[in-house]
Amino acid sequence: MDFLDPLLFSTFLGKPAWMWWAFIGIVIALLVFDLGVLHRENREIEVKESLALSAGYIAMGLGFGVWVWWYLGSQSGLEYMTGFIVEKTLAMDNVFVIAMIFSYFAVPRIYQHRVLFWGILGVIVLRAIMIGVGATLVAEFSWVLYIFAAFLIVTGIKMLVMADKEPDIASNPLLLFLKRRFRITEEMHGEKFFVKKPDPKTGKLVTYGTPLILALALIEIADVIFAVDSVPAIFAITTDPFIVYTSNIFAILGLRALYFALAAMIHRFKYLKVALSVVLIFIGSKIFVADLMGLDKFPPVWSLSITFVILGSGIVYSLMRTRGDRPHDPPAATGGTGGTVKQGAAE
């Protein structure tokens, strides 16, 4: 069995390879269980089921954090928990954008889980690349952390100023590019991302994208934008690539389940974006505060406690101020080329 030693006990990004393999195995098992057992067929996910699945994913994420605390020590455990909470809350902000994308394309609830599943797979790969690049930069140039910190402060201030503004899906550059460059159907074709249809000019069967592929593309680019905030945020908490990646992925894995619960009550979290803005400013500024206080690192227990208080206050205040409010009417839904979305049979 000596041939297994390099695969299991060699060091990768500061940790034994078996820890990375174990984490990857857990993620694959969860995805297979989710898609192959819980959601083998397309169906609408009710709020009650969504809350139960979300609770399960959160419990698994926190359970992994307990293992990190036990195996790697209290500091690593606190850093993981802080990163998990920050990323989970930032993911809630992402849910608001996803809801707007699904509303814009009039994606039926029965197909939303399929789009989110493939979106999450893309997120896992994209985050791995971004975190790998970030870890390399931080290891080679320690001053990059100060750039990340300054970026977070600027981003937090910008979010605070623009908290009441919503993104304009119709004017999204990626959406406009895809509409110009590719054939897109006006109507849905079941759960299909691509269908074969006759070309209007030649009559030959050619491949068309459906509004579902447009929705998936916008969700992926939205995550890239959110990752620009969340990846520097977690690096400002810890520079350990294992803690950074595992806390990110465990927080994101439950995003699909969380979406169906939050989408029904987005209006109740009106002031959450303000709390998120303050958290980003705090996380960015604590690196400079630690230097001013002569500390090697901002105490993890302080970081976790302050983050929890800010986010908890934002959620509680939102729920109190929006008590009795009704959901906002969704924006007018348009299809792949600007028309009204219709359900069509797959060709």
Short mmCIF file of the C-alpha atoms (twelve columns), coordinates in Angstrom:
data_MODEL
# 
_entry.id   MODEL 
# 
loop_
_atom_site.group_PDB 
_atom_site.id 
_atom_site.type_symbol 
_atom_site.label_atom_id 
_atom_site.label_alt_id 
_atom_site.label_comp_id 
_atom_site.label_asym_id 
_atom_site.label_seq_id 
_atom_site.Cartn_x 
_atom_site.Cartn_y 
_atom_site.Cartn_z 
_atom_site.pdbx_PDB_model_num 
ATOM 1   C CA . MET A 1   0.000   0.000  0.000   1 
ATOM 2   C CA . ASP A 2   3.043   2.258  -0.114  1 
ATOM 3   C CA . PHE A 3   1.934   3.530  -3.512  1 
ATOM 4   C CA . LEU A 4   -1.004  5.273  -1.790  1 
ATOM 5   C CA . ASP A 5   1.250   7.318  0.481   1 
ATOM 6   C CA . PRO A 6   1.857   10.140 -2.057  1 
ATOM 7   C CA . LEU A 7   -1.888  10.366 -2.760  1 
ATOM 8   C CA . LEU A 8   -2.901  10.468 0.887   1 
ATOM 9   C CA . PHE A 9   -0.051  11.947 2.885   1 
ATOM 10  C CA . SER A 10  1.707   14.344 0.534   1 
ATOM 11  C CA . THR A 11  1.171   18.035 1.332   1 
ATOM 12  C CA . PHE A 12  -1.108  20.114 -0.876  1 
ATOM 13  C CA . LEU A 13  -1.613  23.814 -0.102  1 
ATOM 14  C CA . GLY A 14  -0.374  23.301 3.440   1 
ATOM 15  C CA . LYS A 15  -2.566  20.317 4.341   1 
ATOM 16  C CA . PRO A 16  -2.248  16.513 3.915   1 
ATOM 17  C CA . ALA A 17  -3.789  15.348 0.647   1 
ATOM 18  C CA . TRP A 18  -6.225  13.012 2.461   1 
ATOM 19  C CA . MET A 19  -7.977  16.034 3.979   1 
ATOM 20  C CA . TRP A 20  -8.624  17.460 0.529   1 
ATOM 21  C CA . TRP A 21  -9.757  14.057 -0.826  1 
ATOM 22  C CA . ALA A 22  -12.079 13.596 2.148   1 
ATOM 23  C CA . PHE A 23  -13.649 17.016 1.603   1 
ATOM 24  C CA . ILE A 24  -14.062 16.419 -2.145  1 
ATOM 25  C CA . GLY A 25  -15.659 13.048 -1.388  1 
ATOM 26  C CA . ILE A 26  -18.159 14.666 0.982   1 
ATOM 27  C CA . VAL A 27  -19.088 17.295 -1.618  1 
ATOM 28  C CA . ILE A 28  -19.553 14.698 -4.380  1 
ATOM 29  C CA . ALA A 29  -21.650 12.497 -2.076  1 
ATOM 30  C CA . LEU A 30  -23.905 15.439 -1.174  1 
ATOM 31  C CA . LEU A 31  -24.381 16.428 -4.819  1 
ATOM 32  C CA . VAL A 32  -25.149 12.842 -5.876  1 
ATOM 33  C CA . PHE A 33  -27.600 12.441 -2.998  1 
ATOM 34  C CA . ASP A 34  -29.267 15.759 -3.821  1 
ATOM 35  C CA . LEU A 35  -29.679 15.154 -7.558  1 
ATOM 36  C CA . GLY A 36  -29.849 11.354 -7.683  1 
ATOM 37  C CA . VAL A 37  -32.061 10.673 -4.668  1 
ATOM 38  C CA . LEU A 38  -33.914 13.784 -3.497  1 
ATOM 39  C CA . HIS A 39  -34.520 15.363 -6.905  1 
ATOM 40  C CA . ARG A 40  -34.418 12.615 -9.522  1 
ATOM 41  C CA . GLU A 41  -37.434 14.182 -11.223 1 
ATOM 42  C CA . ASN A 42  -38.236 17.825 -11.846 1 
ATOM 43  C CA . ARG A 43  -40.735 19.096 -9.294  1 
ATOM 44  C CA . GLU A 44  -41.502 22.240 -7.386  1 
ATOM 45  C CA . ILE A 45  -39.711 22.566 -4.053  1 
ATOM 46  C CA . GLU A 46  -42.022 23.880 -1.360  1 
ATOM 47  C CA . VAL A 47  -40.882 26.330 1.324   1 
ATOM 48  C CA . LYS A 48  -41.180 23.703 4.089   1 
ATOM 49  C CA . GLU A 49  -38.911 21.269 2.237   1 
ATOM 50  C CA . SER A 50  -36.527 24.103 1.378   1 
ATOM 51  C CA . LEU A 51  -36.189 25.072 5.038   1 
ATOM 52  C CA . ALA A 52  -35.577 21.438 6.048   1 
ATOM 53  C CA . LEU A 53  -32.887 20.970 3.374   1 
ATOM 54  C CA . SER A 54  -31.289 24.300 4.307   1 
ATOM 55  C CA . ALA A 55  -31.170 23.284 7.953   1 
ATOM 56  C CA . GLY A 56  -29.521 20.023 6.934   1 
ATOM 57  C CA . TYR A 57  -26.845 21.751 4.849   1 
ATOM 58  C CA . ILE A 58  -26.179 24.303 7.584   1 
ATOM 59  C CA . ALA A 59  -25.874 21.493 10.163  1 
ATOM 60  C CA . MET A 60  -23.352 19.684 7.940   1 
ATOM 61  C CA . GLY A 61  -21.371 22.872 7.389   1 
ATOM 62  C CA . LEU A 62  -21.271 23.605 11.113  1 
ATOM 63  C CA . GLY A 63  -20.455 19.958 11.842  1 
ATOM 64  C CA . PHE A 64  -17.466 20.155 9.540   1 
ATOM 65  C CA . GLY A 65  -16.454 23.307 11.413  1 
ATOM 66  C CA . VAL A 66  -16.574 21.378 14.688  1 
ATOM 67  C CA . TRP A 67  -14.245 18.770 13.181  1 
ATOM 68  C CA . VAL A 68  -11.900 21.548 11.993  1 
ATOM 69  C CA . TRP A 69  -11.935 22.982 15.530  1 
ATOM 70  C CA . TRP A 70  -11.146 19.560 17.040  1 
ATOM 71  C CA . TYR A 71  -8.491  18.506 14.522  1 
ATOM 72  C CA . LEU A 72  -6.784  21.796 13.580  1 
ATOM 73  C CA . GLY A 73  -7.337  23.799 16.763  1 
ATOM 74  C CA . SER A 74  -9.562  26.551 18.105  1 
ATOM 75  C CA . GLN A 75  -8.110  29.329 15.926  1 
ATOM 76  C CA . SER A 76  -8.759  27.383 12.718  1 
ATOM 77  C CA . GLY A 77  -12.219 26.495 14.016  1 
ATOM 78  C CA . LEU A 78  -13.106 30.119 14.731  1 
ATOM 79  C CA . GLU A 79  -11.766 31.208 11.339  1 
ATOM 80  C CA . TYR A 80  -13.813 28.524 9.596   1 
ATOM 81  C CA . MET A 81  -16.981 29.511 11.465  1 
ATOM 82  C CA . THR A 82  -16.472 33.201 10.668  1 
ATOM 83  C CA . GLY A 83  -15.843 32.450 6.999   1 
ATOM 84  C CA . PHE A 84  -18.865 30.140 6.851   1 
ATOM 85  C CA . ILE A 85  -21.187 32.734 8.383   1 
ATOM 86  C CA . VAL A 86  -19.917 35.573 6.170   1 
ATOM 87  C CA . GLU A 87  -20.142 33.475 3.000   1 
ATOM 88  C CA . LYS A 88  -23.582 32.134 3.917   1 
ATOM 89  C CA . THR A 89  -24.881 35.655 4.402   1 
ATOM 90  C CA . LEU A 90  -23.286 36.915 1.193   1 
ATOM 91  C CA . ALA A 91  -24.964 33.970 -0.536  1 
ATOM 92  C CA . MET A 92  -28.298 35.289 0.755   1 
ATOM 93  C CA . ASP A 93  -27.594 38.502 -1.143  1 
ATOM 94  C CA . ASN A 94  -26.871 36.368 -4.197  1 
ATOM 95  C CA . VAL A 95  -30.304 34.775 -3.783  1 
ATOM 96  C CA . PHE A 96  -31.936 38.165 -4.385  1 
ATOM 97  C CA . VAL A 97  -30.192 38.492 -7.752  1 
ATOM 98  C CA . ILE A 98  -31.024 34.891 -8.731  1 
ATOM 99  C CA . ALA A 99  -34.689 35.538 -7.947  1 
ATOM 100 C CA . MET A 100 -34.637 38.577 -10.253 1 
ATOM 101 C CA . ILE A 101 -33.024 36.505 -13.028 1 
ATOM 102 C CA . PHE A 102 -35.625 33.738 -12.752 1 
ATOM 103 C CA . SER A 103 -38.409 36.323 -12.663 1 
ATOM 104 C CA . TYR A 104 -37.046 38.136 -15.714 1 
ATOM 105 C CA . PHE A 105 -36.990 34.924 -17.785 1 
ATOM 106 C CA . ALA A 106 -40.212 33.597 -16.192 1 
ATOM 107 C CA . VAL A 107 -38.478 30.325 -15.323 1 
ATOM 108 C CA . PRO A 108 -41.110 27.994 -13.802 1 
ATOM 109 C CA . ARG A 109 -40.317 26.826 -10.266 1 
ATOM 110 C CA . ILE A 110 -40.271 23.226 -11.481 1 
ATOM 111 C CA . TYR A 111 -37.121 23.919 -13.533 1 
ATOM 112 C CA . GLN A 112 -35.344 26.298 -11.173 1 
ATOM 113 C CA . HIS A 113 -33.630 23.534 -9.186  1 
ATOM 114 C CA . ARG A 114 -32.041 22.144 -12.373 1 
ATOM 115 C CA . VAL A 115 -30.594 25.538 -13.294 1 
ATOM 116 C CA . LEU A 116 -29.327 26.092 -9.751  1 
ATOM 117 C CA . PHE A 117 -27.727 22.624 -9.619  1 
ATOM 118 C CA . TRP A 118 -25.587 23.256 -12.691 1 
ATOM 119 C CA . GLY A 119 -24.945 26.762 -11.450 1 
ATOM 120 C CA . ILE A 120 -23.542 25.384 -8.184  1 
ATOM 121 C CA . LEU A 121 -21.230 23.006 -10.054 1 
ATOM 122 C CA . GLY A 122 -19.839 25.976 -11.944 1 
ATOM 123 C CA . VAL A 123 -19.447 27.885 -8.690  1 
ATOM 124 C CA . ILE A 124 -17.406 25.071 -7.117  1 
ATOM 125 C CA . VAL A 125 -14.939 25.117 -10.028 1 
ATOM 126 C CA . LEU A 126 -14.766 28.915 -10.283 1 
ATOM 127 C CA . ARG A 127 -14.204 29.350 -6.536  1 
ATOM 128 C CA . ALA A 128 -11.431 26.719 -6.619  1 
ATOM 129 C CA . ILE A 129 -9.639  28.674 -9.350  1 
ATOM 130 C CA . MET A 130 -10.082 32.058 -7.670  1 
ATOM 131 C CA . ILE A 131 -9.055  30.778 -4.234  1 
ATOM 132 C CA . GLY A 132 -6.039  28.988 -5.717  1 
ATOM 133 C CA . VAL A 133 -4.900  32.198 -7.413  1 
ATOM 134 C CA . GLY A 134 -5.579  34.221 -4.251  1 
ATOM 135 C CA . ALA A 135 -3.647  31.763 -2.053  1 
ATOM 136 C CA . THR A 136 -0.669  31.886 -4.426  1 
ATOM 137 C CA . LEU A 137 -0.649  35.688 -4.451  1 
ATOM 138 C CA . VAL A 138 -0.914  35.935 -0.656  1 
ATOM 139 C CA . ALA A 139 1.877   33.369 -0.180  1 
ATOM 140 C CA . GLU A 140 4.208   35.187 -2.568  1 
ATOM 141 C CA . PHE A 141 3.252   38.781 -1.752  1 
ATOM 142 C CA . SER A 142 1.918   39.338 1.768   1 
ATOM 143 C CA . TRP A 143 1.072   42.961 0.963   1 
ATOM 144 C CA . VAL A 144 -1.732  41.681 -1.310  1 
ATOM 145 C CA . LEU A 145 -3.812  41.262 1.870   1 
ATOM 146 C CA . TYR A 146 -3.802  45.033 2.336   1 
ATOM 147 C CA . ILE A 147 -5.085  45.450 -1.233  1 
ATOM 148 C CA . PHE A 148 -7.848  42.920 -0.489  1 
ATOM 149 C CA . ALA A 149 -8.672  44.801 2.719   1 
ATOM 150 C CA . ALA A 150 -8.844  48.203 1.004   1 
ATOM 151 C CA . PHE A 151 -10.982 46.693 -1.762  1 
ATOM 152 C CA . LEU A 152 -13.437 45.315 0.816   1 
ATOM 153 C CA . ILE A 153 -13.750 48.697 2.513   1 
ATOM 154 C CA . VAL A 154 -14.439 50.436 -0.810  1 
ATOM 155 C CA . THR A 155 -16.890 47.697 -1.837  1 
ATOM 156 C CA . GLY A 156 -18.714 47.923 1.504   1 
ATOM 157 C CA . ILE A 157 -19.067 51.690 1.193   1 
ATOM 158 C CA . LYS A 158 -20.301 51.338 -2.390  1 
ATOM 159 C CA . MET A 159 -22.870 48.720 -1.332  1 
ATOM 160 C CA . LEU A 160 -23.995 50.978 1.485   1 
ATOM 161 C CA . VAL A 161 -24.566 53.905 -0.887  1 
ATOM 162 C CA . MET A 162 -26.353 51.757 -3.496  1 
ATOM 163 C CA . ALA A 163 -28.304 49.551 -1.053  1 
ATOM 164 C CA . ASP A 164 -31.700 50.581 -2.472  1 
ATOM 165 C CA . LYS A 165 -30.771 50.098 -6.143  1 
ATOM 166 C CA . GLU A 166 -31.565 46.876 -8.008  1 
ATOM 167 C CA . PRO A 167 -29.574 45.491 -10.968 1 
ATOM 168 C CA . ASP A 168 -31.028 46.048 -14.438 1 
ATOM 169 C CA . ILE A 169 -31.197 42.531 -15.924 1 
ATOM 170 C CA . ALA A 170 -32.347 43.723 -19.361 1 
ATOM 171 C CA . SER A 171 -29.232 45.887 -19.801 1 
ATOM 172 C CA . ASN A 172 -26.751 43.242 -18.629 1 
ATOM 173 C CA . PRO A 173 -23.796 43.237 -21.101 1 
ATOM 174 C CA . LEU A 174 -23.497 39.426 -21.081 1 
ATOM 175 C CA . LEU A 175 -27.193 39.002 -21.848 1 
ATOM 176 C CA . LEU A 176 -27.022 41.502 -24.719 1 
ATOM 177 C CA . PHE A 177 -23.898 39.759 -26.097 1 
ATOM 178 C CA . LEU A 178 -25.508 36.298 -25.987 1 
ATOM 179 C CA . LYS A 179 -28.650 37.567 -27.702 1 
ATOM 180 C CA . ARG A 180 -26.588 39.117 -30.503 1 
ATOM 181 C CA . ARG A 181 -24.205 36.197 -31.064 1 
ATOM 182 C CA . PHE A 182 -26.332 33.075 -30.566 1 
ATOM 183 C CA . ARG A 183 -29.675 31.662 -31.628 1 
ATOM 184 C CA . ILE A 184 -32.081 31.863 -28.704 1 
ATOM 185 C CA . THR A 185 -35.664 30.611 -28.667 1 
ATOM 186 C CA . GLU A 186 -38.485 32.844 -27.537 1 
ATOM 187 C CA . GLU A 187 -40.112 30.091 -25.473 1 
ATOM 188 C CA . MET A 188 -39.118 27.507 -22.885 1 
ATOM 189 C CA . HIS A 189 -38.605 23.920 -24.053 1 
ATOM 190 C CA . GLY A 190 -39.178 22.029 -20.851 1 
ATOM 191 C CA . GLU A 191 -35.968 21.495 -18.881 1 
ATOM 192 C CA . LYS A 192 -33.731 21.701 -21.958 1 
ATOM 193 C CA . PHE A 193 -30.881 24.206 -22.222 1 
ATOM 194 C CA . PHE A 194 -30.490 23.554 -25.975 1 
ATOM 195 C CA . VAL A 195 -32.898 22.345 -28.688 1 
ATOM 196 C CA . LYS A 196 -32.781 21.620 -32.417 1 
ATOM 197 C CA . LYS A 197 -34.942 23.825 -34.650 1 
ATOM 198 C CA . PRO A 198 -35.056 24.595 -38.381 1 
ATOM 199 C CA . ASP A 199 -33.056 27.622 -39.446 1 
ATOM 200 C CA . PRO A 200 -35.493 30.258 -40.844 1 
ATOM 201 C CA . LYS A 201 -33.201 30.885 -43.844 1 
ATOM 202 C CA . THR A 202 -31.932 27.408 -44.792 1 
ATOM 203 C CA . GLY A 203 -34.494 25.100 -43.234 1 
ATOM 204 C CA . LYS A 204 -31.717 22.935 -41.768 1 
ATOM 205 C CA . LEU A 205 -31.850 21.802 -38.164 1 
ATOM 206 C CA . VAL A 206 -29.555 23.944 -36.029 1 
ATOM 207 C CA . THR A 207 -28.956 24.281 -32.312 1 
ATOM 208 C CA . TYR A 208 -30.827 26.973 -30.401 1 
ATOM 209 C CA . GLY A 209 -30.298 27.992 -26.799 1 
ATOM 210 C CA . THR A 210 -33.353 28.380 -24.590 1 
ATOM 211 C CA . PRO A 211 -34.057 31.030 -21.931 1 
ATOM 212 C CA . LEU A 212 -32.817 28.473 -19.370 1 
ATOM 213 C CA . ILE A 213 -29.244 28.669 -20.705 1 
ATOM 214 C CA . LEU A 214 -29.411 32.470 -20.548 1 
ATOM 215 C CA . ALA A 215 -30.565 32.281 -16.939 1 
ATOM 216 C CA . LEU A 216 -27.717 29.863 -16.129 1 
ATOM 217 C CA . ALA A 217 -25.145 32.122 -17.803 1 
ATOM 218 C CA . LEU A 218 -26.308 35.165 -15.819 1 
ATOM 219 C CA . ILE A 219 -26.296 33.194 -12.558 1 
ATOM 220 C CA . GLU A 220 -22.697 32.101 -13.211 1 
ATOM 221 C CA . ILE A 221 -21.523 35.635 -13.995 1 
ATOM 222 C CA . ALA A 222 -23.400 36.909 -10.918 1 
ATOM 223 C CA . ASP A 223 -21.418 34.468 -8.791  1 
ATOM 224 C CA . VAL A 224 -18.147 35.662 -10.319 1 
ATOM 225 C CA . ILE A 225 -19.112 39.201 -9.289  1 
ATOM 226 C CA . PHE A 226 -20.044 38.055 -5.777  1 
ATOM 227 C CA . ALA A 227 -16.832 36.015 -5.536  1 
ATOM 228 C CA . VAL A 228 -14.847 39.202 -6.116  1 
ATOM 229 C CA . ASP A 229 -16.248 40.310 -2.744  1 
ATOM 230 C CA . SER A 230 -16.387 37.028 -0.845  1 
ATOM 231 C CA . VAL A 231 -12.959 35.622 -1.746  1 
ATOM 232 C CA . PRO A 232 -11.045 38.705 -0.507  1 
ATOM 233 C CA . ALA A 233 -13.356 38.716 2.543   1 
ATOM 234 C CA . ILE A 234 -12.410 35.196 3.579   1 
ATOM 235 C CA . PHE A 235 -8.700  35.851 2.897   1 
ATOM 236 C CA . ALA A 236 -8.985  38.831 5.237   1 
ATOM 237 C CA . ILE A 237 -10.212 36.359 7.876   1 
ATOM 238 C CA . THR A 238 -7.658  33.592 7.233   1 
ATOM 239 C CA . THR A 239 -4.962  32.803 4.662   1 
ATOM 240 C CA . ASP A 240 -5.269  29.021 5.105   1 
ATOM 241 C CA . PRO A 241 -6.470  27.750 1.680   1 
ATOM 242 C CA . PHE A 242 -8.158  24.712 3.239   1 
ATOM 243 C CA . ILE A 243 -10.256 26.857 5.596   1 
ATOM 244 C CA . VAL A 244 -10.965 29.365 2.829   1 
ATOM 245 C CA . TYR A 245 -12.209 26.787 0.312   1 
ATOM 246 C CA . THR A 246 -14.114 24.472 2.647   1 
ATOM 247 C CA . SER A 247 -15.994 27.293 4.376   1 
ATOM 248 C CA . ASN A 248 -16.857 28.803 0.976   1 
ATOM 249 C CA . ILE A 249 -18.115 25.564 -0.559  1 
ATOM 250 C CA . PHE A 250 -20.082 24.377 2.470   1 
ATOM 251 C CA . ALA A 251 -21.837 27.753 2.568   1 
ATOM 252 C CA . ILE A 252 -22.611 27.618 -1.160  1 
ATOM 253 C CA . LEU A 253 -23.752 23.976 -1.262  1 
ATOM 254 C CA . GLY A 254 -26.974 24.855 0.554   1 
ATOM 255 C CA . LEU A 255 -27.694 27.816 -1.708  1 
ATOM 256 C CA . ARG A 256 -30.147 25.865 -3.894  1 
ATOM 257 C CA . ALA A 257 -32.168 24.719 -0.911  1 
ATOM 258 C CA . LEU A 258 -31.991 28.134 0.734   1 
ATOM 259 C CA . TYR A 259 -33.158 29.866 -2.446  1 
ATOM 260 C CA . PHE A 260 -36.655 28.377 -2.464  1 
ATOM 261 C CA . ALA A 261 -37.276 29.513 1.103   1 
ATOM 262 C CA . LEU A 262 -35.771 32.982 0.785   1 
ATOM 263 C CA . ALA A 263 -37.287 33.707 -2.632  1 
ATOM 264 C CA . ALA A 264 -40.709 33.629 -1.013  1 
ATOM 265 C CA . MET A 265 -39.756 36.242 1.590   1 
ATOM 266 C CA . ILE A 266 -37.066 38.399 0.003   1 
ATOM 267 C CA . HIS A 267 -39.045 41.500 0.923   1 
ATOM 268 C CA . ARG A 268 -38.558 40.652 4.628   1 
ATOM 269 C CA . PHE A 269 -34.760 41.180 4.386   1 
ATOM 270 C CA . LYS A 270 -34.859 44.770 3.179   1 
ATOM 271 C CA . TYR A 271 -31.982 45.950 5.376   1 
ATOM 272 C CA . LEU A 272 -29.742 42.899 5.084   1 
ATOM 273 C CA . LYS A 273 -27.650 44.534 2.357   1 
ATOM 274 C CA . VAL A 274 -26.842 47.368 4.768   1 
ATOM 275 C CA . ALA A 275 -25.622 44.831 7.350   1 
ATOM 276 C CA . LEU A 276 -23.555 43.071 4.681   1 
ATOM 277 C CA . SER A 277 -21.987 46.386 3.724   1 
ATOM 278 C CA . VAL A 278 -20.972 47.030 7.342   1 
ATOM 279 C CA . VAL A 279 -19.541 43.487 7.622   1 
ATOM 280 C CA . LEU A 280 -17.366 43.985 4.523   1 
ATOM 281 C CA . ILE A 281 -16.116 47.322 5.890   1 
ATOM 282 C CA . PHE A 282 -15.370 45.694 9.254   1 
ATOM 283 C CA . ILE A 283 -13.543 42.697 7.748   1 
ATOM 284 C CA . GLY A 284 -11.469 44.973 5.531   1 
ATOM 285 C CA . SER A 285 -10.632 47.414 8.312   1 
ATOM 286 C CA . LYS A 286 -9.665  44.826 10.952  1 
ATOM 287 C CA . ILE A 287 -6.362  44.129 9.197   1 
ATOM 288 C CA . PHE A 288 -5.385  47.781 9.588   1 
ATOM 289 C CA . VAL A 289 -6.799  47.882 13.140  1 
ATOM 290 C CA . ALA A 290 -4.645  44.883 14.105  1 
ATOM 291 C CA . ASP A 291 -1.546  46.715 12.839  1 
ATOM 292 C CA . LEU A 292 -2.442  49.850 14.775  1 
ATOM 293 C CA . MET A 293 -2.964  47.795 17.950  1 
ATOM 294 C CA . GLY A 294 0.354   46.020 17.468  1 
ATOM 295 C CA . LEU A 295 -1.317  42.611 17.034  1 
ATOM 296 C CA . ASP A 296 -0.091  39.913 14.675  1 
ATOM 297 C CA . LYS A 297 -3.700  39.132 13.834  1 
ATOM 298 C CA . PHE A 298 -7.136  40.396 14.812  1 
ATOM 299 C CA . PRO A 299 -8.425  37.927 17.459  1 
ATOM 300 C CA . PRO A 300 -10.645 35.327 15.703  1 
ATOM 301 C CA . VAL A 301 -13.153 35.259 18.555  1 
ATOM 302 C CA . TRP A 302 -13.650 39.018 18.237  1 
ATOM 303 C CA . SER A 303 -14.016 38.717 14.489  1 
ATOM 304 C CA . LEU A 304 -16.666 35.978 14.775  1 
ATOM 305 C CA . SER A 305 -18.568 37.779 17.552  1 
ATOM 306 C CA . ILE A 306 -18.666 41.181 15.832  1 
ATOM 307 C CA . THR A 307 -19.660 39.630 12.495  1 
ATOM 308 C CA . PHE A 308 -22.447 37.660 14.149  1 
ATOM 309 C CA . VAL A 309 -23.771 40.739 15.986  1 
ATOM 310 C CA . ILE A 310 -23.783 42.905 12.824  1 
ATOM 311 C CA . LEU A 311 -25.537 40.309 10.667  1 
ATOM 312 C CA . GLY A 312 -27.959 39.288 13.423  1 
ATOM 313 C CA . SER A 313 -28.903 42.919 14.021  1 
ATOM 314 C CA . GLY A 314 -29.503 43.454 10.304  1 
ATOM 315 C CA . ILE A 315 -31.750 40.396 10.039  1 
ATOM 316 C CA . VAL A 316 -33.746 41.171 13.197  1 
ATOM 317 C CA . TYR A 317 -34.178 44.847 12.257  1 
ATOM 318 C CA . SER A 318 -35.326 43.842 8.750   1 
ATOM 319 C CA . LEU A 319 -37.898 41.388 10.080  1 
ATOM 320 C CA . MET A 320 -39.222 43.970 12.545  1 
ATOM 321 C CA . ARG A 321 -39.488 46.825 10.036  1 
ATOM 322 C CA . THR A 322 -41.096 44.724 7.275   1 
ATOM 323 C CA . ARG A 323 -43.649 42.973 9.443   1 
ATOM 324 C CA . GLY A 324 -46.879 42.798 7.477   1 
ATOM 325 C CA . ASP A 325 -45.270 43.882 4.181   1 
ATOM 326 C CA . ARG A 326 -46.336 42.060 1.033   1 
ATOM 327 C CA . PRO A 327 -43.942 40.719 -1.622  1 
ATOM 328 C CA . HIS A 328 -43.151 43.139 -4.429  1 
ATOM 329 C CA . ASP A 329 -44.557 42.437 -7.855  1 
ATOM 330 C CA . PRO A 330 -41.911 40.760 -10.051 1 
ATOM 331 C CA . PRO A 331 -40.576 42.608 -13.091 1 
ATOM 332 C CA . ALA A 332 -42.066 41.907 -16.472 1 
ATOM 333 C CA . ALA A 333 -40.676 38.632 -17.802 1 
ATOM 334 C CA . THR A 334 -39.072 38.562 -21.212 1 
ATOM 335 C CA . GLY A 335 -37.630 35.766 -23.255 1 
ATOM 336 C CA . GLY A 336 -34.414 34.977 -25.046 1 
ATOM 337 C CA . THR A 337 -34.826 37.691 -27.688 1 
ATOM 338 C CA . GLY A 338 -36.953 40.157 -25.810 1 
ATOM 339 C CA . GLY A 339 -40.433 38.686 -26.249 1 
ATOM 340 C CA . THR A 340 -42.754 37.188 -23.678 1 
ATOM 341 C CA . VAL A 341 -41.661 33.754 -22.495 1 
ATOM 342 C CA . LYS A 342 -44.000 30.909 -23.405 1 
ATOM 343 C CA . GLN A 343 -43.840 27.238 -22.564 1 
ATOM 344 C CA . GLY A 344 -43.029 25.229 -25.660 1 
ATOM 345 C CA . ALA A 345 -42.610 21.529 -26.280 1 
ATOM 346 C CA . ALA A 346 -39.067 20.314 -26.806 1 
ATOM 347 C CA . GLU A 347 -38.324 19.774 -30.460 1 
# 
